[in-house]
Amino acid sequence: MPPIYFSLRHVQPFADMTTEEIDDGVQIVRGDGEVVGLRLLEPQLVVRLPEIIERLGLEPDRVWSRLRGDSDMLINRREAKWGGGSR
């Protein structure tokens, strides 16, 4: 399965970017020294998300809303494909 990437904030295209593995299968992306992304190499790691959020001092709503956004996008795509729902 493909990794899950959480884009947590915008960063300028010319920002100094680094990637750091903080745990087995968990990487953070920093832009100009701030955490701007979180990457879970295995989707199963999502069950550890509360622990990861707390450890990194991230805003839980910002991270969880990104996961919900991906789910909503899939639901909208399914509805468009099969004609479900009214918009």
PDB file of N, CA, C and O in Angstrom:
ATOM      1  N   MET A   1       0.842  -1.183   0.000  1.00  0.00           N
ATOM      2  CA  MET A   1       0.000   0.000   0.000  1.00  0.00           C
ATOM      3  C   MET A   1       0.887   1.246   0.000  1.00  0.00           C
ATOM      4  O   MET A   1       1.991   1.233   0.545  1.00  0.00           O
ATOM      5  N   PRO A   2       0.399   2.305  -0.608  1.00  0.00           N
ATOM      6  CA  PRO A   2       1.197   3.543  -0.645  1.00  0.00           C
ATOM      7  C   PRO A   2       1.231   4.230   0.714  1.00  0.00           C
ATOM      8  O   PRO A   2       0.321   4.060   1.525  1.00  0.00           O
ATOM      9  N   PRO A   3       2.274   5.000   0.956  1.00  0.00           N
ATOM     10  CA  PRO A   3       2.363   5.736   2.225  1.00  0.00           C
ATOM     11  C   PRO A   3       1.273   6.791   2.318  1.00  0.00           C
ATOM     12  O   PRO A   3       0.670   7.163   1.312  1.00  0.00           O
ATOM     13  N   ILE A   4       1.026   7.268   3.522  1.00  0.00           N
ATOM     14  CA  ILE A   4       0.091   8.369   3.758  1.00  0.00           C
ATOM     15  C   ILE A   4       0.922   9.613   4.044  1.00  0.00           C
ATOM     16  O   ILE A   4       1.811   9.585   4.895  1.00  0.00           O
ATOM     17  N   TYR A   5       0.636  10.707   3.334  1.00  0.00           N
ATOM     18  CA  TYR A   5       1.347  11.959   3.568  1.00  0.00           C
ATOM     19  C   TYR A   5       0.362  13.022   4.031  1.00  0.00           C
ATOM     20  O   TYR A   5      -0.677  13.231   3.405  1.00  0.00           O
ATOM     21  N   PHE A   6       0.689  13.682   5.116  1.00  0.00           N
ATOM     22  CA  PHE A   6      -0.112  14.774   5.660  1.00  0.00           C
ATOM     23  C   PHE A   6       0.622  16.076   5.400  1.00  0.00           C
ATOM     24  O   PHE A   6       1.690  16.308   5.966  1.00  0.00           O
ATOM     25  N   SER A   7       0.074  16.916   4.564  1.00  0.00           N
ATOM     26  CA  SER A   7       0.626  18.245   4.349  1.00  0.00           C
ATOM     27  C   SER A   7       0.040  19.150   5.425  1.00  0.00           C
ATOM     28  O   SER A   7      -1.163  19.406   5.425  1.00  0.00           O
ATOM     29  N   LEU A   8       0.867  19.632   6.333  1.00  0.00           N
ATOM     30  CA  LEU A   8       0.375  20.341   7.510  1.00  0.00           C
ATOM     31  C   LEU A   8       0.361  21.855   7.383  1.00  0.00           C
ATOM     32  O   LEU A   8      -0.407  22.528   8.070  1.00  0.00           O
ATOM     33  N   ARG A   9       1.184  22.384   6.528  1.00  0.00           N
ATOM     34  CA  ARG A   9       1.165  23.828   6.275  1.00  0.00           C
ATOM     35  C   ARG A   9       1.919  24.107   4.990  1.00  0.00           C
ATOM     36  O   ARG A   9       2.706  23.292   4.506  1.00  0.00           O
ATOM     37  N   HIS A  10       1.653  25.281   4.458  1.00  0.00           N
ATOM     38  CA  HIS A  10       2.303  25.676   3.212  1.00  0.00           C
ATOM     39  C   HIS A  10       3.745  26.108   3.488  1.00  0.00           C
ATOM     40  O   HIS A  10       4.087  26.574   4.575  1.00  0.00           O
ATOM     41  N   VAL A  11       4.557  25.934   2.475  1.00  0.00           N
ATOM     42  CA  VAL A  11       5.952  26.337   2.585  1.00  0.00           C
ATOM     43  C   VAL A  11       6.352  26.969   1.249  1.00  0.00           C
ATOM     44  O   VAL A  11       5.877  26.561   0.189  1.00  0.00           O
ATOM     45  N   GLN A  12       7.217  27.953   1.318  1.00  0.00           N
ATOM     46  CA  GLN A  12       7.672  28.619   0.099  1.00  0.00           C
ATOM     47  C   GLN A  12       8.489  27.648  -0.758  1.00  0.00           C
ATOM     48  O   GLN A  12       9.193  26.798  -0.212  1.00  0.00           O
ATOM     49  N   PRO A  13       8.410  27.756  -2.069  1.00  0.00           N
ATOM     50  CA  PRO A  13       9.143  26.832  -2.940  1.00  0.00           C
ATOM     51  C   PRO A  13      10.658  26.862  -2.731  1.00  0.00           C
ATOM     52  O   PRO A  13      11.335  25.873  -3.011  1.00  0.00           O
ATOM     53  N   PHE A  14      11.190  27.963  -2.252  1.00  0.00           N
ATOM     54  CA  PHE A  14      12.635  28.096  -2.067  1.00  0.00           C
ATOM     55  C   PHE A  14      13.069  27.797  -0.621  1.00  0.00           C
ATOM     56  O   PHE A  14      14.221  28.037  -0.258  1.00  0.00           O
ATOM     57  N   ALA A  15      12.156  27.280   0.195  1.00  0.00           N
ATOM     58  CA  ALA A  15      12.473  26.994   1.598  1.00  0.00           C
ATOM     59  C   ALA A  15      13.515  25.884   1.705  1.00  0.00           C
ATOM     60  O   ALA A  15      13.612  25.015   0.839  1.00  0.00           O
ATOM     61  N   ASP A  16      14.276  25.932   2.766  1.00  0.00           N
ATOM     62  CA  ASP A  16      15.247  24.886   3.066  1.00  0.00           C
ATOM     63  C   ASP A  16      14.473  23.682   3.595  1.00  0.00           C
ATOM     64  O   ASP A  16      13.940  23.727   4.703  1.00  0.00           O
ATOM     65  N   MET A  17      14.407  22.604   2.811  1.00  0.00           N
ATOM     66  CA  MET A  17      13.602  21.431   3.144  1.00  0.00           C
ATOM     67  C   MET A  17      14.488  20.275   3.601  1.00  0.00           C
ATOM     68  O   MET A  17      15.546  20.018   3.026  1.00  0.00           O
ATOM     69  N   THR A  18      14.036  19.586   4.642  1.00  0.00           N
ATOM     70  CA  THR A  18      14.731  18.395   5.111  1.00  0.00           C
ATOM     71  C   THR A  18      13.695  17.332   5.471  1.00  0.00           C
ATOM     72  O   THR A  18      12.548  17.644   5.791  1.00  0.00           O
ATOM     73  N   THR A  19      14.119  16.080   5.413  1.00  0.00           N
ATOM     74  CA  THR A  19      13.290  14.953   5.830  1.00  0.00           C
ATOM     75  C   THR A  19      14.039  14.216   6.923  1.00  0.00           C
ATOM     76  O   THR A  19      15.249  14.009   6.840  1.00  0.00           O
ATOM     77  N   GLU A  20      13.305  13.828   7.940  1.00  0.00           N
ATOM     78  CA  GLU A  20      13.929  13.151   9.073  1.00  0.00           C
ATOM     79  C   GLU A  20      13.052  11.976   9.496  1.00  0.00           C
ATOM     80  O   GLU A  20      11.847  12.133   9.693  1.00  0.00           O
ATOM     81  N   GLU A  21      13.656  10.813   9.634  1.00  0.00           N
ATOM     82  CA  GLU A  21      12.915   9.663  10.148  1.00  0.00           C
ATOM     83  C   GLU A  21      12.944   9.746  11.665  1.00  0.00           C
ATOM     84  O   GLU A  21      14.012   9.715  12.277  1.00  0.00           O
ATOM     85  N   ILE A  22      11.767   9.853  12.266  1.00  0.00           N
ATOM     86  CA  ILE A  22      11.702   9.999  13.720  1.00  0.00           C
ATOM     87  C   ILE A  22      11.412   8.687  14.421  1.00  0.00           C
ATOM     88  O   ILE A  22      11.632   8.555  15.625  1.00  0.00           O
ATOM     89  N   ASP A  23      10.926   7.736  13.680  1.00  0.00           N
ATOM     90  CA  ASP A  23      10.586   6.432  14.211  1.00  0.00           C
ATOM     91  C   ASP A  23      10.538   5.474  13.032  1.00  0.00           C
ATOM     92  O   ASP A  23      10.527   5.914  11.882  1.00  0.00           O
ATOM     93  N   ASP A  24      10.508   4.204  13.290  1.00  0.00           N
ATOM     94  CA  ASP A  24      10.444   3.218  12.220  1.00  0.00           C
ATOM     95  C   ASP A  24       9.177   3.431  11.391  1.00  0.00           C
ATOM     96  O   ASP A  24       8.072   3.161  11.862  1.00  0.00           O
ATOM     97  N   GLY A  25       9.337   3.911  10.164  1.00  0.00           N
ATOM     98  CA  GLY A  25       8.207   4.117   9.266  1.00  0.00           C
ATOM     99  C   GLY A  25       7.517   5.460   9.386  1.00  0.00           C
ATOM    100  O   GLY A  25       6.525   5.702   8.699  1.00  0.00           O
ATOM    101  N   VAL A  26       8.018   6.344  10.245  1.00  0.00           N
ATOM    102  CA  VAL A  26       7.420   7.667  10.433  1.00  0.00           C
ATOM    103  C   VAL A  26       8.470   8.725  10.105  1.00  0.00           C
ATOM    104  O   VAL A  26       9.545   8.756  10.705  1.00  0.00           O
ATOM    105  N   GLN A  27       8.147   9.587   9.150  1.00  0.00           N
ATOM    106  CA  GLN A  27       9.063  10.658   8.752  1.00  0.00           C
ATOM    107  C   GLN A  27       8.371  12.001   8.886  1.00  0.00           C
ATOM    108  O   GLN A  27       7.157  12.116   8.714  1.00  0.00           O
ATOM    109  N   ILE A  28       9.170  13.016   9.198  1.00  0.00           N
ATOM    110  CA  ILE A  28       8.651  14.381   9.174  1.00  0.00           C
ATOM    111  C   ILE A  28       9.390  15.148   8.085  1.00  0.00           C
ATOM    112  O   ILE A  28      10.539  14.856   7.753  1.00  0.00           O
ATOM    113  N   VAL A  29       8.700  16.124   7.550  1.00  0.00           N
ATOM    114  CA  VAL A  29       9.292  17.022   6.563  1.00  0.00           C
ATOM    115  C   VAL A  29       9.326  18.400   7.205  1.00  0.00           C
ATOM    116  O   VAL A  29       8.317  18.893   7.709  1.00  0.00           O
ATOM    117  N   ARG A  30      10.487  19.005   7.177  1.00  0.00           N
ATOM    118  CA  ARG A  30      10.648  20.354   7.730  1.00  0.00           C
ATOM    119  C   ARG A  30      10.903  21.330   6.595  1.00  0.00           C
ATOM    120  O   ARG A  30      11.645  21.040   5.657  1.00  0.00           O
ATOM    121  N   GLY A  31      10.282  22.475   6.698  1.00  0.00           N
ATOM    122  CA  GLY A  31      10.523  23.581   5.784  1.00  0.00           C
ATOM    123  C   GLY A  31      10.942  24.775   6.601  1.00  0.00           C
ATOM    124  O   GLY A  31      10.174  25.261   7.432  1.00  0.00           O
ATOM    125  N   ASP A  32      12.152  25.258   6.378  1.00  0.00           N
ATOM    126  CA  ASP A  32      12.708  26.362   7.171  1.00  0.00           C
ATOM    127  C   ASP A  32      12.624  26.068   8.665  1.00  0.00           C
ATOM    128  O   ASP A  32      12.328  26.959   9.462  1.00  0.00           O
ATOM    129  N   GLY A  33      12.883  24.819   9.041  1.00  0.00           N
ATOM    130  CA  GLY A  33      12.948  24.430  10.439  1.00  0.00           C
ATOM    131  C   GLY A  33      11.629  24.055  11.097  1.00  0.00           C
ATOM    132  O   GLY A  33      11.636  23.552  12.220  1.00  0.00           O
ATOM    133  N   GLU A  34      10.489  24.283  10.430  1.00  0.00           N
ATOM    134  CA  GLU A  34       9.184  23.953  10.997  1.00  0.00           C
ATOM    135  C   GLU A  34       8.658  22.674  10.371  1.00  0.00           C
ATOM    136  O   GLU A  34       8.921  22.404   9.199  1.00  0.00           O
ATOM    137  N   VAL A  35       7.915  21.881  11.140  1.00  0.00           N
ATOM    138  CA  VAL A  35       7.308  20.666  10.602  1.00  0.00           C
ATOM    139  C   VAL A  35       6.174  21.074   9.662  1.00  0.00           C
ATOM    140  O   VAL A  35       5.204  21.708  10.077  1.00  0.00           O
ATOM    141  N   VAL A  36       6.314  20.700   8.392  1.00  0.00           N
ATOM    142  CA  VAL A  36       5.307  21.043   7.383  1.00  0.00           C
ATOM    143  C   VAL A  36       4.632  19.808   6.789  1.00  0.00           C
ATOM    144  O   VAL A  36       3.674  19.922   6.025  1.00  0.00           O
ATOM    145  N   GLY A  37       5.140  18.629   7.145  1.00  0.00           N
ATOM    146  CA  GLY A  37       4.550  17.406   6.626  1.00  0.00           C
ATOM    147  C   GLY A  37       4.889  16.215   7.488  1.00  0.00           C
ATOM    148  O   GLY A  37       5.897  16.199   8.194  1.00  0.00           O
ATOM    149  N   LEU A  38       4.028  15.219   7.416  1.00  0.00           N
ATOM    150  CA  LEU A  38       4.201  13.981   8.159  1.00  0.00           C
ATOM    151  C   LEU A  38       3.924  12.841   7.202  1.00  0.00           C
ATOM    152  O   LEU A  38       2.910  12.842   6.504  1.00  0.00           O
ATOM    153  N   ARG A  39       4.815  11.874   7.167  1.00  0.00           N
ATOM    154  CA  ARG A  39       4.677  10.754   6.238  1.00  0.00           C
ATOM    155  C   ARG A  39       4.714   9.439   7.009  1.00  0.00           C
ATOM    156  O   ARG A  39       5.651   9.162   7.757  1.00  0.00           O
ATOM    157  N   LEU A  40       3.674   8.639   6.807  1.00  0.00           N
ATOM    158  CA  LEU A  40       3.606   7.306   7.388  1.00  0.00           C
ATOM    159  C   LEU A  40       3.860   6.324   6.258  1.00  0.00           C
ATOM    160  O   LEU A  40       3.062   6.223   5.327  1.00  0.00           O
ATOM    161  N   LEU A  41       4.967   5.601   6.336  1.00  0.00           N
ATOM    162  CA  LEU A  41       5.357   4.716   5.246  1.00  0.00           C
ATOM    163  C   LEU A  41       4.400   3.547   5.072  1.00  0.00           C
ATOM    164  O   LEU A  41       4.269   3.017   3.969  1.00  0.00           O
ATOM    165  N   GLU A  42       3.732   3.141   6.140  1.00  0.00           N
ATOM    166  CA  GLU A  42       2.734   2.079   6.083  1.00  0.00           C
ATOM    167  C   GLU A  42       1.409   2.645   6.598  1.00  0.00           C
ATOM    168  O   GLU A  42       1.376   3.207   7.693  1.00  0.00           O
ATOM    169  N   PRO A  43       0.322   2.513   5.842  1.00  0.00           N
ATOM    170  CA  PRO A  43      -0.969   3.044   6.298  1.00  0.00           C
ATOM    171  C   PRO A  43      -1.406   2.522   7.672  1.00  0.00           C
ATOM    172  O   PRO A  43      -2.145   3.203   8.383  1.00  0.00           O
ATOM    173  N   GLN A  44      -0.962   1.335   8.044  1.00  0.00           N
ATOM    174  CA  GLN A  44      -1.326   0.774   9.341  1.00  0.00           C
ATOM    175  C   GLN A  44      -0.825   1.621  10.511  1.00  0.00           C
ATOM    176  O   GLN A  44      -1.343   1.519  11.623  1.00  0.00           O
ATOM    177  N   LEU A  45       0.174   2.451  10.257  1.00  0.00           N
ATOM    178  CA  LEU A  45       0.715   3.314  11.315  1.00  0.00           C
ATOM    179  C   LEU A  45      -0.266   4.389  11.755  1.00  0.00           C
ATOM    180  O   LEU A  45      -0.029   5.073  12.751  1.00  0.00           O
ATOM    181  N   VAL A  46      -1.356   4.544  11.032  1.00  0.00           N
ATOM    182  CA  VAL A  46      -2.349   5.551  11.394  1.00  0.00           C
ATOM    183  C   VAL A  46      -2.939   5.265  12.785  1.00  0.00           C
ATOM    184  O   VAL A  46      -3.423   6.186  13.442  1.00  0.00           O
ATOM    185  N   VAL A  47      -2.906   4.027  13.234  1.00  0.00           N
ATOM    186  CA  VAL A  47      -3.398   3.715  14.577  1.00  0.00           C
ATOM    187  C   VAL A  47      -2.503   4.324  15.656  1.00  0.00           C
ATOM    188  O   VAL A  47      -2.933   4.471  16.800  1.00  0.00           O
ATOM    189  N   ARG A  48      -1.273   4.678  15.309  1.00  0.00           N
ATOM    190  CA  ARG A  48      -0.348   5.323  16.256  1.00  0.00           C
ATOM    191  C   ARG A  48      -0.384   6.844  16.145  1.00  0.00           C
ATOM    192  O   ARG A  48       0.395   7.534  16.803  1.00  0.00           O
ATOM    193  N   LEU A  49      -1.278   7.365  15.322  1.00  0.00           N
ATOM    194  CA  LEU A  49      -1.304   8.806  15.069  1.00  0.00           C
ATOM    195  C   LEU A  49      -1.450   9.648  16.341  1.00  0.00           C
ATOM    196  O   LEU A  49      -0.739  10.645  16.468  1.00  0.00           O
ATOM    197  N   PRO A  50      -2.328   9.307  17.287  1.00  0.00           N
ATOM    198  CA  PRO A  50      -2.397  10.132  18.507  1.00  0.00           C
ATOM    199  C   PRO A  50      -1.053  10.227  19.223  1.00  0.00           C
ATOM    200  O   PRO A  50      -0.671  11.305  19.679  1.00  0.00           O
ATOM    201  N   GLU A  51      -0.344   9.128  19.325  1.00  0.00           N
ATOM    202  CA  GLU A  51       0.977   9.108  19.971  1.00  0.00           C
ATOM    203  C   GLU A  51       1.974   9.969  19.195  1.00  0.00           C
ATOM    204  O   GLU A  51       2.747  10.717  19.794  1.00  0.00           O
ATOM    205  N   ILE A  52       1.957   9.866  17.873  1.00  0.00           N
ATOM    206  CA  ILE A  52       2.885  10.629  17.019  1.00  0.00           C
ATOM    207  C   ILE A  52       2.599  12.117  17.137  1.00  0.00           C
ATOM    208  O   ILE A  52       3.522  12.923  17.253  1.00  0.00           O
ATOM    209  N   ILE A  53       1.324  12.481  17.107  1.00  0.00           N
ATOM    210  CA  ILE A  53       0.924  13.893  17.224  1.00  0.00           C
ATOM    211  C   ILE A  53       1.417  14.470  18.543  1.00  0.00           C
ATOM    212  O   ILE A  53       1.990  15.559  18.577  1.00  0.00           O
ATOM    213  N   GLU A  54       1.192  13.740  19.625  1.00  0.00           N
ATOM    214  CA  GLU A  54       1.618  14.220  20.945  1.00  0.00           C
ATOM    215  C   GLU A  54       3.137  14.336  21.025  1.00  0.00           C
ATOM    216  O   GLU A  54       3.664  15.331  21.523  1.00  0.00           O
ATOM    217  N   ARG A  55       3.828  13.326  20.539  1.00  0.00           N
ATOM    218  CA  ARG A  55       5.303  13.321  20.600  1.00  0.00           C
ATOM    219  C   ARG A  55       5.913  14.507  19.863  1.00  0.00           C
ATOM    220  O   ARG A  55       6.894  15.094  20.319  1.00  0.00           O
ATOM    221  N   LEU A  56       5.319  14.855  18.712  1.00  0.00           N
ATOM    222  CA  LEU A  56       5.857  15.948  17.900  1.00  0.00           C
ATOM    223  C   LEU A  56       5.297  17.320  18.284  1.00  0.00           C
ATOM    224  O   LEU A  56       5.771  18.346  17.795  1.00  0.00           O
ATOM    225  N   GLY A  57       4.297  17.334  19.153  1.00  0.00           N
ATOM    226  CA  GLY A  57       3.685  18.601  19.546  1.00  0.00           C
ATOM    227  C   GLY A  57       2.888  19.242  18.418  1.00  0.00           C
ATOM    228  O   GLY A  57       2.833  20.467  18.308  1.00  0.00           O
ATOM    229  N   LEU A  58       2.272  18.415  17.582  1.00  0.00           N
ATOM    230  CA  LEU A  58       1.484  18.921  16.453  1.00  0.00           C
ATOM    231  C   LEU A  58       0.062  19.244  16.907  1.00  0.00           C
ATOM    232  O   LEU A  58      -0.392  18.770  17.948  1.00  0.00           O
ATOM    233  N   GLU A  59      -0.629  20.056  16.115  1.00  0.00           N
ATOM    234  CA  GLU A  59      -2.019  20.377  16.402  1.00  0.00           C
ATOM    235  C   GLU A  59      -2.886  19.213  15.912  1.00  0.00           C
ATOM    236  O   GLU A  59      -2.958  18.971  14.707  1.00  0.00           O
ATOM    237  N   PRO A  60      -3.551  18.483  16.831  1.00  0.00           N
ATOM    238  CA  PRO A  60      -4.325  17.311  16.435  1.00  0.00           C
ATOM    239  C   PRO A  60      -5.367  17.600  15.357  1.00  0.00           C
ATOM    240  O   PRO A  60      -5.519  16.813  14.424  1.00  0.00           O
ATOM    241  N   ASP A  61      -6.087  18.721  15.473  1.00  0.00           N
ATOM    242  CA  ASP A  61      -7.123  19.035  14.483  1.00  0.00           C
ATOM    243  C   ASP A  61      -6.540  19.202  13.088  1.00  0.00           C
ATOM    244  O   ASP A  61      -7.156  18.798  12.102  1.00  0.00           O
ATOM    245  N   ARG A  62      -5.373  19.787  13.005  1.00  0.00           N
ATOM    246  CA  ARG A  62      -4.740  20.006  11.702  1.00  0.00           C
ATOM    247  C   ARG A  62      -4.378  18.662  11.051  1.00  0.00           C
ATOM    248  O   ARG A  62      -4.580  18.479   9.850  1.00  0.00           O
ATOM    249  N   VAL A  63      -3.849  17.733  11.839  1.00  0.00           N
ATOM    250  CA  VAL A  63      -3.443  16.432  11.301  1.00  0.00           C
ATOM    251  C   VAL A  63      -4.668  15.602  10.955  1.00  0.00           C
ATOM    252  O   VAL A  63      -4.773  15.092   9.840  1.00  0.00           O
ATOM    253  N   TRP A  64      -5.596  15.461  11.897  1.00  0.00           N
ATOM    254  CA  TRP A  64      -6.772  14.613  11.667  1.00  0.00           C
ATOM    255  C   TRP A  64      -7.637  15.146  10.532  1.00  0.00           C
ATOM    256  O   TRP A  64      -8.230  14.359   9.794  1.00  0.00           O
ATOM    257  N   SER A  65      -7.720  16.453  10.377  1.00  0.00           N
ATOM    258  CA  SER A  65      -8.533  16.999   9.279  1.00  0.00           C
ATOM    259  C   SER A  65      -7.947  16.641   7.921  1.00  0.00           C
ATOM    260  O   SER A  65      -8.684  16.513   6.943  1.00  0.00           O
ATOM    261  N   ARG A  66      -6.645  16.479   7.852  1.00  0.00           N
ATOM    262  CA  ARG A  66      -6.013  16.067   6.587  1.00  0.00           C
ATOM    263  C   ARG A  66      -6.399  14.634   6.235  1.00  0.00           C
ATOM    264  O   ARG A  66      -6.613  14.316   5.065  1.00  0.00           O
ATOM    265  N   LEU A  67      -6.485  13.783   7.232  1.00  0.00           N
ATOM    266  CA  LEU A  67      -6.892  12.403   6.990  1.00  0.00           C
ATOM    267  C   LEU A  67      -8.352  12.354   6.568  1.00  0.00           C
ATOM    268  O   LEU A  67      -8.703  11.635   5.632  1.00  0.00           O
ATOM    269  N   ARG A  68      -9.196  13.101   7.241  1.00  0.00           N
ATOM    270  CA  ARG A  68     -10.609  13.155   6.863  1.00  0.00           C
ATOM    271  C   ARG A  68     -10.784  13.728   5.473  1.00  0.00           C
ATOM    272  O   ARG A  68     -11.660  13.294   4.726  1.00  0.00           O
ATOM    273  N   GLY A  69      -9.950  14.709   5.114  1.00  0.00           N
ATOM    274  CA  GLY A  69     -10.039  15.305   3.782  1.00  0.00           C
ATOM    275  C   GLY A  69      -9.804  14.271   2.697  1.00  0.00           C
ATOM    276  O   GLY A  69     -10.495  14.278   1.678  1.00  0.00           O
ATOM    277  N   ASP A  70      -8.841  13.384   2.899  1.00  0.00           N
ATOM    278  CA  ASP A  70      -8.588  12.333   1.918  1.00  0.00           C
ATOM    279  C   ASP A  70      -9.785  11.402   1.813  1.00  0.00           C
ATOM    280  O   ASP A  70     -10.153  10.998   0.710  1.00  0.00           O
ATOM    281  N   SER A  71     -10.402  11.052   2.941  1.00  0.00           N
ATOM    282  CA  SER A  71     -11.577  10.181   2.924  1.00  0.00           C
ATOM    283  C   SER A  71     -12.725  10.860   2.193  1.00  0.00           C
ATOM    284  O   SER A  71     -13.403  10.235   1.377  1.00  0.00           O
ATOM    285  N   ASP A  72     -12.945  12.144   2.487  1.00  0.00           N
ATOM    286  CA  ASP A  72     -14.018  12.875   1.825  1.00  0.00           C
ATOM    287  C   ASP A  72     -13.804  12.925   0.323  1.00  0.00           C
ATOM    288  O   ASP A  72     -14.757  12.828  -0.449  1.00  0.00           O
ATOM    289  N   MET A  73     -12.558  13.077  -0.091  1.00  0.00           N
ATOM    290  CA  MET A  73     -12.264  13.133  -1.511  1.00  0.00           C
ATOM    291  C   MET A  73     -12.617  11.805  -2.176  1.00  0.00           C
ATOM    292  O   MET A  73     -13.185  11.795  -3.269  1.00  0.00           O
ATOM    293  N   LEU A  74     -12.291  10.694  -1.535  1.00  0.00           N
ATOM    294  CA  LEU A  74     -12.627   9.384  -2.077  1.00  0.00           C
ATOM    295  C   LEU A  74     -14.135   9.199  -2.153  1.00  0.00           C
ATOM    296  O   LEU A  74     -14.643   8.665  -3.139  1.00  0.00           O
ATOM    297  N   ILE A  75     -14.859   9.634  -1.123  1.00  0.00           N
ATOM    298  CA  ILE A  75     -16.315   9.510  -1.132  1.00  0.00           C
ATOM    299  C   ILE A  75     -16.896  10.331  -2.268  1.00  0.00           C
ATOM    300  O   ILE A  75     -17.774   9.855  -2.988  1.00  0.00           O
ATOM    301  N   ASN A  76     -16.414  11.572  -2.443  1.00  0.00           N
ATOM    302  CA  ASN A  76     -16.912  12.422  -3.528  1.00  0.00           C
ATOM    303  C   ASN A  76     -16.618  11.807  -4.892  1.00  0.00           C
ATOM    304  O   ASN A  76     -17.439  11.891  -5.805  1.00  0.00           O
ATOM    305  N   ARG A  77     -15.452  11.191  -5.028  1.00  0.00           N
ATOM    306  CA  ARG A  77     -15.093  10.579  -6.296  1.00  0.00           C
ATOM    307  C   ARG A  77     -16.012   9.381  -6.574  1.00  0.00           C
ATOM    308  O   ARG A  77     -16.449   9.180  -7.708  1.00  0.00           O
ATOM    309  N   ARG A  78     -16.301   8.591  -5.539  1.00  0.00           N
ATOM    310  CA  ARG A  78     -17.213   7.456  -5.699  1.00  0.00           C
ATOM    311  C   ARG A  78     -18.600   7.936  -6.084  1.00  0.00           C
ATOM    312  O   ARG A  78     -19.234   7.366  -6.971  1.00  0.00           O
ATOM    313  N   GLU A  79     -19.079   8.998  -5.410  1.00  0.00           N
ATOM    314  CA  GLU A  79     -20.403   9.522  -5.724  1.00  0.00           C
ATOM    315  C   GLU A  79     -20.470  10.002  -7.164  1.00  0.00           C
ATOM    316  O   GLU A  79     -21.468   9.775  -7.847  1.00  0.00           O
ATOM    317  N   ALA A  80     -19.422  10.663  -7.630  1.00  0.00           N
ATOM    318  CA  ALA A  80     -19.398  11.145  -9.006  1.00  0.00           C
ATOM    319  C   ALA A  80     -19.406   9.980  -9.991  1.00  0.00           C
ATOM    320  O   ALA A  80     -20.072  10.033 -11.026  1.00  0.00           O
ATOM    321  N   LYS A  81     -18.660   8.926  -9.658  1.00  0.00           N
ATOM    322  CA  LYS A  81     -18.572   7.778 -10.557  1.00  0.00           C
ATOM    323  C   LYS A  81     -19.899   7.032 -10.645  1.00  0.00           C
ATOM    324  O   LYS A  81     -20.313   6.619 -11.728  1.00  0.00           O
ATOM    325  N   TRP A  82     -20.575   6.859  -9.490  1.00  0.00           N
ATOM    326  CA  TRP A  82     -21.800   6.065  -9.463  1.00  0.00           C
ATOM    327  C   TRP A  82     -23.058   6.917  -9.379  1.00  0.00           C
ATOM    328  O   TRP A  82     -24.163   6.387  -9.267  1.00  0.00           O
ATOM    329  N   GLY A  83     -22.898   8.212  -9.433  1.00  0.00           N
ATOM    330  CA  GLY A  83     -24.071   9.099  -9.462  1.00  0.00           C
ATOM    331  C   GLY A  83     -24.793   9.252  -8.144  1.00  0.00           C
ATOM    332  O   GLY A  83     -25.945   9.686  -8.135  1.00  0.00           O
ATOM    333  N   GLY A  84     -24.180   8.920  -7.052  1.00  0.00           N
ATOM    334  CA  GLY A  84     -24.817   9.051  -5.743  1.00  0.00           C
ATOM    335  C   GLY A  84     -24.728  10.462  -5.202  1.00  0.00           C
ATOM    336  O   GLY A  84     -23.828  11.217  -5.571  1.00  0.00           O
ATOM    337  N   GLY A  85     -25.633  10.815  -4.350  1.00  0.00           N
ATOM    338  CA  GLY A  85     -25.594  12.113  -3.675  1.00  0.00           C
ATOM    339  C   GLY A  85     -26.016  13.259  -4.576  1.00  0.00           C
ATOM    340  O   GLY A  85     -25.942  13.164  -5.801  1.00  0.00           O
ATOM    341  N   SER A  86     -26.454  14.328  -3.962  1.00  0.00           N
ATOM    342  CA  SER A  86     -26.835  15.518  -4.747  1.00  0.00           C
ATOM    343  C   SER A  86     -25.956  16.667  -4.348  1.00  0.00           C
ATOM    344  O   SER A  86     -25.662  16.848  -3.166  1.00  0.00           O
ATOM    345  N   ARG A  87     -25.546  17.417  -5.279  1.00  0.00           N
ATOM    346  CA  ARG A  87     -24.635  18.547  -5.030  1.00  0.00           C
ATOM    347  C   ARG A  87     -25.241  19.811  -5.578  1.00  0.00           C
ATOM    348  O   ARG A  87     -24.639  20.880  -5.475  1.00  0.00           O
TER     349      ARG A  87
END
